[in-house]
Amino acid sequence: MNVTVKDASRLLSVSEKTIYRWLKSGVLPAYKLNGSYRFNSAELLEWAASRRIGVATDALDEADPQVKTLPSLFLALEAGGIHYRLEGNSRDEILAGAVTSLRIPEEINRHELTKSLIAREKLASTALGHGVAASHPRSPGLPFTGRSTVSLFFLEKPVSFAALDGQLTHSLFVIIAANLREHLYLLSKLMFVLRNQQFQNLLDHQASREQLYAGLKEAEARLVEEQDITLKSSQKGDKSKALHA
């Protein structure tokens, strides 16, 4: 996707000045096109996720003629399921084991999916910090029939996913999306939910499915409330500007 500095500023909820500061320091993934900076939305979102930077998820909610409705994280997790005691002594073993339990369409080759997940980790870690990782194929948005899923796996013993905070991973989300837009949407929702300390505590203690689903539903409801407040504030500001124009 062709994301501009202004778009990046809105998505990451920071000023354009901050975006340029990050660009100057070389920490933000970007490309130059005809002298102007452009970003890949997937890379940008994952960069923010690895640093637990808040994302304005409403920036991904805009109408798309090809996608009438976007899946909620709750329904995606319900479809993918919550799995306990995933065994493995390394990152690659964990990913291979997770793929065997994924609820995915028959047209997806599990062996190739495993290779893709491992290749993605070699490209850049999907660890989000605080013991959580969100793995997905190297090219997110697999073309298949059916709905996108998010699966949660609790590891029998923590392993390294090369997280920036140095913590071992104990909880692994695997996102299998039908298209890139749904992948970005689900990842952005997951990022918001992981900022909820109550939900993070549920992950830390490997809570029951009932507790996790309830906690997720509550966290998503808070997101909707925050978006409504932000929208009303924005509309109020627009009206104020119009009156003083």
N, C-alpha and C positions, 0 to 999 in steps of 0.2 A: 504494500500500500504506500502511496505517496504522501507521507505525513510531513507537514511543514513545522517550523519552529513554533508558530502560533498554535497549531494542533497539539504539539507535544506539550506546550505550556498548559493547555487546557486539560489534557489527559492526565498529566502528573500533578495538576493543581499547584503549579508554581509559576512565578513570573517568567517572562521571556528573558529577562536579565539573568535569572538563575540558570536557564537552559544554556545561554551563551557562556556562562561561567563554567558549567560542567563540560561544555564542548572545548573550551580553551584548556581545561585541565586534562582533557583526553579520556575522561571516565565514561562519557556517554557515547554509545554506538551510533554512528551517523555516516552519511555519505554526502558528497558534494556533487550537485548537479547544476551546471551553468553558473557556478559561483555561489549557489545557495545551498544551505544544509537541508537534507531530507532524511527521513527516518523510516525504517521498516517497523510497522506497528507491533508485530510479534516480538521482535528483538527489543523494542522499547519497553513493552509491557513486562517481558521477562527480566529485563535489567532492573526495572522498578521492583518486581517481585523479589528478586534476590537480595534487595536492600530494604525490603519492607517499607517501600515508599508508597504512600496512599495514592490510589488511582481514582479519578472521577469516572466511575462506571457509567454514568449517564451519557458520557461522551461516546459510548458504544451502543447506546440505545436508539440512536436515530433511525428513522424509517429506512428500510431497504426493500425495494420492490421484489427482490428474489427471496427474501426471508421475512415472512409475515410475522412469525413469533419466534422468540428466542427462548431456549430452555432455562428453567430455574435451576440453580445449583442443587436444590433439594431433590427435584425430580430426577436430575442427572445422576445424583448419588444413589437415589433409590433404585434406579435402573442398573447402575454398576455394582452396587452392593458394598457392604463393609465386611472385611475378611480379617480374621485374627490368626496370630502365630505363624506368620510367613517365615519359613526357614531359609537360611543362606548365610554364608560367611563373608561374602563380598557384595559390592554393588551389582556386578553383573549377574551373580547367582540370584540375588533378590529380584532383579528385573525379569530374569528367565522364569523364575517361580511365579511371579505375579501374572505374567502373560498366560500361563496355563490355566489360571482361574478367572481370567477376564470374561465377562459376558459380552462377546462381540459377534457380529455376523459371520456366517460361514465363509463369505468371500474374502475375509481378511486372513492372510497367511500368518499364523502365529510365529513361525520361525523367522520370517522376514520382519515381522513387527518387533520381535526381540532384538534383532540386529539393528533396527532403526532406533529403538530406545537407547541401546548402548552407544550407538553412533552419536546420538544427541548429547549424551552425557560427556562424551569425549570432546565434543565441540565446545560445550560450556555446561557447567553443573546446573541442574534444575533444583538444587537445594535452596529452600527459602529461609533457612535459619530456624533456630529454636527446635531442632529435631524433626523438621518437616521438609519433604521434597515433593515436587509436583512433576512427575515424569510424563513425557509425551513424545510422539515420533519426531524425527528430525525435521520432517515437513508436515507440520500440524494441519489437520483438516483432511482426513482420509475420505476419498469418494466411496461411499457405501450406502446401501439402503438401510433405513432404520434411524433411530435417534442417537444423539451423542450421549456418552456416558462418562461418569466420573466414578472411579473405584477407589476405595480407601483400604489400605493394607497396614496392619500393625505387625511390625517385625518381631520375631522371636527374640532376637538380640540386635541392638543398634549396630549399624555399619556406617562407614564413611561414604558420603556423597560429595565430599570436598566443599562443604558449606563455608561461606565467608566467615561465619562466627566460630568455626572450628568444631561445632557440636556434631556428634554422630546422629544419623537419621534413625528415628524410631517409628515414624508415621509416613507412609508413602501414598500420595494420591497419583492415580494414573488417568490422564485425560485422553479420551478417544473421541474426537469430534468429527462430525460429518463434513465440516467445511471450516475454513480459517476464521470466519466471523464468529461462529459458535465457539471455537477454541478460545479466541480472545475474550469473548464475553464470559465464558465459564472461568477462565483464569483470573479475570478481573474480579469476579464475584468471590472466588476462593481467596484472593488476596485480602479483600475486605473482611471476610469472615475470620481469617487468621489474625486480624488485628483485634478481634474480640477476645479479651483475656479469658472469659468464661469458656468459650469454645476451645481455646488453646489448652486450658486446663483439662478439658475432657479428653483431648488427644494425649496429653502427657500421662494421664492415668488410664488410658485405654478403656474408656467408659463403654457402657453397653450400647447396643444399636439404638435402643429406645431413647437413651439420653442424648446420643449424638444427633439423631434425627431431630429431636425436640430443640436441641441447642442450635442446630443449623437453621431451622425454621425461624427461630426467634432472631437470630443474627441477620437473616435476609430481610425480615420484617423491619428491622432497624434501618437497614440500608434504604428501603423504600421510603421510610419516614424522613431520613436525611436528604434524600433526593428531592422529596416534595418541598422540604424547607428551603433547600438551595434554589429550586425552581421559583418558588414564591418570592424569595429575596431578589432573584435576578429580575423577575417581572416587575417588582416594586421599583427596582433601580431604573429599569427601562422607562417606566411611567414617569419617574421623577425627572429623568433627563429630557423626556419629551415635553414636560410642562415648563422646563426652564430653557427650552430651545428657542 
